[in-house]
């Protein structure tokens, strides 16, 4: 198996750019497939094999693959994170779950309403925001490396996984804002009795901690196998 020359690599890269693929994951997967296929043939067969590859990997076919990738990644994120969340209710993580619920409950019953939000709800929210920034920055750096590889700074690509993952990270933050501002708008912020208010704080705090921890674990798993 030979190594492609710089000129051959440039021809492959130009071919990839012409396919107008917007998903960085799909772009790199097809690019790696092209390279591994062409390296099995001699330099004399390069042009012929490149034409054959382009006959299969047409723009329409790549567009279809991209749509399928969007659906599959969306399902993959939901499935992987739900599996991680369920793992907190099985041994040995069940011990940690019980300890977390007990700690949150004791703190909720001993703190005032404002302190409850500050000490129980805000830490996981800040963690999710930090994770959003980290994922976005990491994805941006990898995208820049791909653009430099293809010598095309104007290449319009982004990470499909990061885009959907960040959306999932924003969900609990949106629910928190909804839970804070909706009662104020309706004038029902003091409607619940204290014990129900404490219960709601405990439940939402527990959800936030489990959600943020499982999201971080999901990202660690994916980052080890990601193509970008």
Secondary structure, 3 states (H helix, E strand, C coil): CCCCCHHHHHHHHHHHHHCCCCEHHHHHHHHHHHHHHHCCCCHHHHHHHHHHHHHHCCHHHHHHHHHHHHHHHHHHHHHHHHHHHHHCCCCCHHHHHHHHHHHHHHHHHHCCHHHHHHHHHHHHHHHHHHHHHHHHHHHHHHHHHHHHHCCCCCCCCECHHHHHHHHHHHHHHHHHHHHHHHHHHHCCCCCCCHHHHHHHHHHHHHHHHHHHHHHHHHHHHHHHHCCC
